[in-house]
Amino acid sequence: MNPADCTTMAEVRAGVDALDRELVALLVRRFAHMDAAARIKTERTAVRDEARKAQVIGNAEAAAVAGGIPAGVAAALWETLVEASIAYELSAWDRARR
């Protein structure tokens, strides 16, 4: 349901819950790419790439602003997401080489 069409909190909550399920599905796909990165990278030190991290966060900020969301909100969310992704990828890198 389009948020503009919601007339009750139950509809709003149902919409948010549906979006949360979609977001989790997207996160599953994103983390699958971290598995691929861990498989492809030959050096563990290549997992943390500060320049790429800044680029990813900057891309999210720009997309947020274009969509009418404050850049700071996107930056904070993506900082957490990217750090979680790096931690996951490091773990995946280690698992792949045992």
SEPA-662953 format. One record per atom (N, C-alpha, C): residue number from 1; residue in three letters; atom name; z, x, y. Coordinates in steps of 0.02 Angstrom, whole numbers, padded with zeros to 5 digits, always signed. Layout:
REM residues N
ATOM/NUM/ALA/CA/Z/X/Y .
...
***
This chain:
REM residues 98
ATOM/1/MET/N/+00000/+00042/-00059 .
ATOM/1/MET/CA/+00000/+00000/+00000 .
ATOM/1/MET/C/+00000/+00044/+00062 .
ATOM/2/ASN/N/-00039/+00025/+00110 .
ATOM/2/ASN/CA/-00041/+00059/+00174 .
ATOM/2/ASN/C/+00026/+00049/+00209 .
ATOM/3/PRO/N/+00057/+00102/+00235 .
ATOM/3/PRO/CA/+00121/+00095/+00269 .
ATOM/3/PRO/C/+00121/+00043/+00325 .
ATOM/4/ALA/N/+00066/+00037/+00359 .
ATOM/4/ALA/CA/+00061/-00012/+00414 .
ATOM/4/ALA/C/+00066/-00083/+00388 .
ATOM/5/ASP/N/+00052/-00093/+00324 .
ATOM/5/ASP/CA/+00055/-00160/+00294 .
ATOM/5/ASP/C/+00123/-00176/+00264 .
ATOM/6/CYS/N/+00168/-00128/+00261 .
ATOM/6/CYS/CA/+00234/-00140/+00233 .
ATOM/6/CYS/C/+00274/-00188/+00278 .
ATOM/7/THR/N/+00306/-00236/+00246 .
ATOM/7/THR/CA/+00347/-00283/+00285 .
ATOM/7/THR/C/+00419/-00284/+00261 .
ATOM/8/THR/N/+00433/-00249/+00206 .
ATOM/8/THR/CA/+00502/-00246/+00180 .
ATOM/8/THR/C/+00519/-00174/+00162 .
ATOM/9/MET/N/+00583/-00160/+00160 .
ATOM/9/MET/CA/+00605/-00093/+00139 .
ATOM/9/MET/C/+00587/-00082/+00065 .
ATOM/10/ALA/N/+00586/-00133/+00025 .
ATOM/10/ALA/CA/+00567/-00125/-00045 .
ATOM/10/ALA/C/+00495/-00099/-00050 .
ATOM/11/GLU/N/+00451/-00124/-00007 .
ATOM/11/GLU/CA/+00382/-00100/-00007 .
ATOM/11/GLU/C/+00379/-00027/+00017 .
ATOM/12/VAL/N/+00417/-00012/+00069 .
ATOM/12/VAL/CA/+00419/+00057/+00094 .
ATOM/12/VAL/C/+00443/+00104/+00039 .
ATOM/13/ARG/N/+00498/+00085/+00006 .
ATOM/13/ARG/CA/+00527/+00127/-00047 .
ATOM/13/ARG/C/+00480/+00134/-00106 .
ATOM/14/ALA/N/+00446/+00081/-00124 .
ATOM/14/ALA/CA/+00397/+00085/-00179 .
ATOM/14/ALA/C/+00341/+00133/-00160 .
ATOM/15/GLY/N/+00319/+00130/-00098 .
ATOM/15/GLY/CA/+00266/+00175/-00075 .
ATOM/15/GLY/C/+00289/+00248/-00076 .
ATOM/16/VAL/N/+00350/+00260/-00053 .
ATOM/16/VAL/CA/+00377/+00328/-00053 .
ATOM/16/VAL/C/+00384/+00353/-00125 .
ATOM/17/ASP/N/+00410/+00311/-00169 .
ATOM/17/ASP/CA/+00418/+00331/-00239 .
ATOM/17/ASP/C/+00350/+00348/-00271 .
ATOM/18/ALA/N/+00300/+00308/-00257 .
ATOM/18/ALA/CA/+00233/+00321/-00284 .
ATOM/18/ALA/C/+00206/+00387/-00256 .
ATOM/19/LEU/N/+00215/+00399/-00192 .
ATOM/19/LEU/CA/+00193/+00462/-00163 .
ATOM/19/LEU/C/+00231/+00522/-00192 .
ATOM/20/ASP/N/+00295/+00514/-00204 .
ATOM/20/ASP/CA/+00334/+00568/-00235 .
ATOM/20/ASP/C/+00307/+00586/-00304 .
ATOM/21/ARG/N/+00287/+00536/-00342 .
ATOM/21/ARG/CA/+00257/+00550/-00408 .
ATOM/21/ARG/C/+00192/+00589/-00400 .
ATOM/22/GLU/N/+00152/+00570/-00351 .
ATOM/22/GLU/CA/+00090/+00606/-00338 .
ATOM/22/GLU/C/+00103/+00677/-00315 .
ATOM/23/LEU/N/+00154/+00686/-00273 .
ATOM/23/LEU/CA/+00171/+00754/-00250 .
ATOM/23/LEU/C/+00194/+00798/-00307 .
ATOM/24/VAL/N/+00233/+00770/-00353 .
ATOM/24/VAL/CA/+00255/+00810/-00411 .
ATOM/24/VAL/C/+00195/+00829/-00453 .
ATOM/25/ALA/N/+00149/+00782/-00463 .
ATOM/25/ALA/CA/+00089/+00798/-00502 .
ATOM/25/ALA/C/+00049/+00854/-00468 .
ATOM/26/LEU/N/+00045/+00854/-00402 .
ATOM/26/LEU/CA/+00011/+00907/-00366 .
ATOM/26/LEU/C/+00049/+00974/-00373 .
ATOM/27/LEU/N/+00115/+00971/-00372 .
ATOM/27/LEU/CA/+00155/+01032/-00381 .
ATOM/27/LEU/C/+00144/+01061/-00451 .
ATOM/28/VAL/N/+00138/+01018/-00501 .
ATOM/28/VAL/CA/+00123/+01042/-00569 .
ATOM/28/VAL/C/+00057/+01081/-00569 .
ATOM/29/ARG/N/+00007/+01054/-00535 .
ATOM/29/ARG/CA/-00057/+01088/-00531 .
ATOM/29/ARG/C/-00051/+01153/-00492 .
ATOM/30/ARG/N/-00012/+01153/-00438 .
ATOM/30/ARG/CA/-00003/+01214/-00397 .
ATOM/30/ARG/C/+00030/+01268/-00439 .
ATOM/31/PHE/N/+00082/+01250/-00476 .
ATOM/31/PHE/CA/+00117/+01300/-00516 .
ATOM/31/PHE/C/+00074/+01325/-00574 .
ATOM/32/ALA/N/+00028/+01284/-00598 .
ATOM/32/ALA/CA/-00020/+01308/-00648 .
ATOM/32/ALA/C/-00063/+01364/-00619 .
ATOM/33/HIS/N/-00078/+01360/-00555 .
ATOM/33/HIS/CA/-00114/+01414/-00522 .
ATOM/33/HIS/C/-00070/+01477/-00517 .
ATOM/34/MET/N/-00005/+01469/-00512 .
ATOM/34/MET/CA/+00040/+01527/-00511 .
ATOM/34/MET/C/+00039/+01560/-00580 .
ATOM/35/ASP/N/+00035/+01520/-00633 .
ATOM/35/ASP/CA/+00027/+01548/-00700 .
ATOM/35/ASP/C/-00038/+01589/-00705 .
ATOM/36/ALA/N/-00092/+01562/-00676 .
ATOM/36/ALA/CA/-00155/+01598/-00676 .
ATOM/36/ALA/C/-00150/+01663/-00636 .
ATOM/37/ALA/N/-00118/+01660/-00579 .
ATOM/37/ALA/CA/-00110/+01720/-00538 .
ATOM/37/ALA/C/-00070/+01773/-00575 .
ATOM/38/ALA/N/-00018/+01751/-00609 .
ATOM/38/ALA/CA/+00024/+01798/-00647 .
ATOM/38/ALA/C/-00016/+01831/-00703 .
ATOM/39/ARG/N/-00061/+01793/-00732 .
ATOM/39/ARG/CA/-00104/+01819/-00786 .
ATOM/39/ARG/C/-00154/+01869/-00759 .
ATOM/40/ILE/N/-00180/+01856/-00699 .
ATOM/40/ILE/CA/-00234/+01897/-00671 .
ATOM/40/ILE/C/-00208/+01961/-00638 .
ATOM/41/LYS/N/-00152/+01957/-00604 .
ATOM/41/LYS/CA/-00127/+02015/-00568 .
ATOM/41/LYS/C/-00103/+02069/-00617 .
ATOM/42/THR/N/-00125/+02129/-00606 .
ATOM/42/THR/CA/-00108/+02183/-00653 .
ATOM/42/THR/C/-00043/+02219/-00634 .
ATOM/43/GLU/N/-00020/+02211/-00572 .
ATOM/43/GLU/CA/+00041/+02242/-00550 .
ATOM/43/GLU/C/+00091/+02189/-00527 .
ATOM/44/ARG/N/+00153/+02196/-00549 .
ATOM/44/ARG/CA/+00205/+02148/-00529 .
ATOM/44/ARG/C/+00215/+02148/-00453 .
ATOM/45/THR/N/+00207/+02206/-00422 .
ATOM/45/THR/CA/+00216/+02210/-00350 .
ATOM/45/THR/C/+00164/+02170/-00311 .
ATOM/46/ALA/N/+00109/+02153/-00343 .
ATOM/46/ALA/CA/+00057/+02113/-00310 .
ATOM/46/ALA/C/+00076/+02039/-00305 .
ATOM/47/VAL/N/+00128/+02019/-00340 .
ATOM/47/VAL/CA/+00148/+01948/-00337 .
ATOM/47/VAL/C/+00170/+01929/-00267 .
ATOM/48/ARG/N/+00211/+01970/-00235 .
ATOM/48/ARG/CA/+00232/+01955/-00167 .
ATOM/48/ARG/C/+00182/+01985/-00118 .
ATOM/49/ASP/N/+00149/+01941/-00081 .
ATOM/49/ASP/CA/+00098/+01961/-00033 .
ATOM/49/ASP/C/+00115/+01926/+00033 .
ATOM/50/GLU/N/+00149/+01962/+00077 .
ATOM/50/GLU/CA/+00174/+01932/+00139 .
ATOM/50/GLU/C/+00117/+01908/+00184 .
ATOM/51/ALA/N/+00061/+01943/+00184 .
ATOM/51/ALA/CA/+00004/+01921/+00225 .
ATOM/51/ALA/C/-00022/+01854/+00200 .
ATOM/52/ARG/N/-00028/+01848/+00134 .
ATOM/52/ARG/CA/-00052/+01785/+00105 .
ATOM/52/ARG/C/-00002/+01729/+00117 .
ATOM/53/LYS/N/+00063/+01745/+00111 .
ATOM/53/LYS/CA/+00115/+01695/+00125 .
ATOM/53/LYS/C/+00108/+01668/+00196 .
ATOM/54/ALA/N/+00100/+01712/+00244 .
ATOM/54/ALA/CA/+00092/+01691/+00314 .
ATOM/54/ALA/C/+00030/+01648/+00323 .
ATOM/55/GLN/N/-00023/+01667/+00288 .
ATOM/55/GLN/CA/-00086/+01628/+00292 .
ATOM/55/GLN/C/-00076/+01558/+00264 .
ATOM/56/VAL/N/-00044/+01553/+00207 .
ATOM/56/VAL/CA/-00032/+01487/+00175 .
ATOM/56/VAL/C/+00010/+01443/+00220 .
ATOM/57/ILE/N/+00063/+01471/+00248 .
ATOM/57/ILE/CA/+00107/+01432/+00292 .
ATOM/57/ILE/C/+00070/+01413/+00356 .
ATOM/58/GLY/N/+00031/+01459/+00383 .
ATOM/58/GLY/CA/-00009/+01443/+00442 .
ATOM/58/GLY/C/-00060/+01387/+00429 .
ATOM/59/ASN/N/-00091/+01389/+00370 .
ATOM/59/ASN/CA/-00138/+01336/+00351 .
ATOM/59/ASN/C/-00103/+01268/+00348 .
ATOM/60/ALA/N/-00043/+01268/+00319 .
ATOM/60/ALA/CA/-00004/+01206/+00313 .
ATOM/60/ALA/C/+00016/+01180/+00382 .
ATOM/61/GLU/N/+00036/+01226/+00426 .
ATOM/61/GLU/CA/+00055/+01206/+00494 .
ATOM/61/GLU/C/-00005/+01175/+00531 .
ATOM/62/ALA/N/-00063/+01206/+00525 .
ATOM/62/ALA/CA/-00122/+01180/+00558 .
ATOM/62/ALA/C/-00141/+01111/+00531 .
ATOM/63/ALA/N/-00138/+01103/+00465 .
ATOM/63/ALA/CA/-00154/+01038/+00435 .
ATOM/63/ALA/C/-00104/+00986/+00456 .
ATOM/64/ALA/N/-00040/+01005/+00462 .
ATOM/64/ALA/CA/+00011/+00958/+00483 .
ATOM/64/ALA/C/-00001/+00934/+00554 .
ATOM/65/VAL/N/-00015/+00981/+00599 .
ATOM/65/VAL/CA/-00028/+00963/+00668 .
ATOM/65/VAL/C/-00089/+00917/+00673 .
ATOM/66/ALA/N/-00141/+00933/+00634 .
ATOM/66/ALA/CA/-00201/+00891/+00634 .
ATOM/66/ALA/C/-00186/+00820/+00609 .
ATOM/67/GLY/N/-00136/+00815/+00564 .
ATOM/67/GLY/CA/-00117/+00750/+00538 .
ATOM/67/GLY/C/-00062/+00715/+00577 .
ATOM/68/GLY/N/-00038/+00747/+00630 .
ATOM/68/GLY/CA/+00012/+00716/+00672 .
ATOM/68/GLY/C/+00084/+00729/+00652 .
ATOM/69/ILE/N/+00094/+00779/+00609 .
ATOM/69/ILE/CA/+00161/+00798/+00587 .
ATOM/69/ILE/C/+00181/+00862/+00623 .
ATOM/70/PRO/N/+00243/+00869/+00645 .
ATOM/70/PRO/CA/+00263/+00930/+00679 .
ATOM/70/PRO/C/+00253/+00992/+00636 .
ATOM/71/ALA/N/+00225/+01045/+00667 .
ATOM/71/ALA/CA/+00212/+01107/+00631 .
ATOM/71/ALA/C/+00275/+01135/+00600 .
ATOM/72/GLY/N/+00332/+01129/+00633 .
ATOM/72/GLY/CA/+00395/+01156/+00607 .
ATOM/72/GLY/C/+00416/+01124/+00542 .
ATOM/73/VAL/N/+00401/+01061/+00534 .
ATOM/73/VAL/CA/+00418/+01026/+00472 .
ATOM/73/VAL/C/+00377/+01056/+00415 .
ATOM/74/ALA/N/+00312/+01064/+00426 .
ATOM/74/ALA/CA/+00269/+01093/+00374 .
ATOM/74/ALA/C/+00290/+01165/+00360 .
ATOM/75/ALA/N/+00304/+01203/+00412 .
ATOM/75/ALA/CA/+00323/+01273/+00402 .
ATOM/75/ALA/C/+00385/+01279/+00359 .
ATOM/76/ALA/N/+00435/+01237/+00372 .
ATOM/76/ALA/CA/+00497/+01240/+00333 .
ATOM/76/ALA/C/+00484/+01220/+00260 .
ATOM/77/LEU/N/+00446/+01168/+00249 .
ATOM/77/LEU/CA/+00431/+01146/+00181 .
ATOM/77/LEU/C/+00391/+01200/+00144 .
ATOM/78/TRP/N/+00340/+01227/+00178 .
ATOM/78/TRP/CA/+00298/+01277/+00144 .
ATOM/78/TRP/C/+00334/+01343/+00133 .
ATOM/79/GLU/N/+00379/+01361/+00177 .
ATOM/79/GLU/CA/+00421/+01421/+00166 .
ATOM/79/GLU/C/+00457/+01414/+00099 .
ATOM/80/THR/N/+00488/+01356/+00089 .
ATOM/80/THR/CA/+00524/+01343/+00026 .
ATOM/80/THR/C/+00476/+01342/-00033 .
ATOM/81/LEU/N/+00420/+01308/-00024 .
ATOM/81/LEU/CA/+00370/+01303/-00078 .
ATOM/81/LEU/C/+00342/+01371/-00098 .
ATOM/82/VAL/N/+00325/+01411/-00049 .
ATOM/82/VAL/CA/+00295/+01476/-00063 .
ATOM/82/VAL/C/+00347/+01522/-00096 .
ATOM/83/GLU/N/+00408/+01522/-00071 .
ATOM/83/GLU/CA/+00459/+01564/-00103 .
ATOM/83/GLU/C/+00473/+01541/-00175 .
ATOM/84/ALA/N/+00475/+01476/-00187 .
ATOM/84/ALA/CA/+00484/+01451/-00255 .
ATOM/84/ALA/C/+00425/+01471/-00298 .
ATOM/85/SER/N/+00365/+01469/-00270 .
ATOM/85/SER/CA/+00305/+01489/-00307 .
ATOM/85/SER/C/+00306/+01563/-00325 .
ATOM/86/ILE/N/+00328/+01604/-00278 .
ATOM/86/ILE/CA/+00333/+01676/-00291 .
ATOM/86/ILE/C/+00384/+01689/-00347 .
ATOM/87/ALA/N/+00441/+01657/-00343 .
ATOM/87/ALA/CA/+00492/+01666/-00395 .
ATOM/87/ALA/C/+00465/+01644/-00463 .
ATOM/88/TYR/N/+00430/+01588/-00465 .
ATOM/88/TYR/CA/+00401/+01563/-00526 .
ATOM/88/TYR/C/+00349/+01612/-00553 .
ATOM/89/GLU/N/+00306/+01637/-00508 .
ATOM/89/GLU/CA/+00253/+01683/-00529 .
ATOM/89/GLU/C/+00282/+01748/-00555 .
ATOM/90/LEU/N/+00334/+01774/-00524 .
ATOM/90/LEU/CA/+00367/+01834/-00549 .
ATOM/90/LEU/C/+00392/+01823/-00620 .
ATOM/91/SER/N/+00422/+01766/-00631 .
ATOM/91/SER/CA/+00447/+01750/-00698 .
ATOM/91/SER/C/+00389/+01743/-00747 .
ATOM/92/ALA/N/+00335/+01711/-00726 .
ATOM/92/ALA/CA/+00276/+01704/-00769 .
ATOM/92/ALA/C/+00245/+01772/-00783 .
ATOM/93/TRP/N/+00243/+01815/-00733 .
ATOM/93/TRP/CA/+00216/+01883/-00743 .
ATOM/93/TRP/C/+00256/+01920/-00796 .
ATOM/94/ASP/N/+00322/+01915/-00791 .
ATOM/94/ASP/CA/+00365/+01948/-00840 .
ATOM/94/ASP/C/+00355/+01919/-00910 .
ATOM/95/ARG/N/+00351/+01853/-00915 .
ATOM/95/ARG/CA/+00341/+01821/-00981 .
ATOM/95/ARG/C/+00275/+01842/-01013 .
ATOM/96/ALA/N/+00224/+01849/-00972 .
ATOM/96/ALA/CA/+00157/+01866/-00998 .
ATOM/96/ALA/C/+00154/+01937/-01026 .
ATOM/97/ARG/N/+00201/+01979/-01007 .
ATOM/97/ARG/CA/+00198/+02048/-01028 .
ATOM/97/ARG/C/+00252/+02067/-01078 .
ATOM/98/ARG/N/+00286/+02019/-01104 .
ATOM/98/ARG/CA/+00337/+02033/-01156 .
ATOM/98/ARG/C/+00304/+02041/-01223 .
***
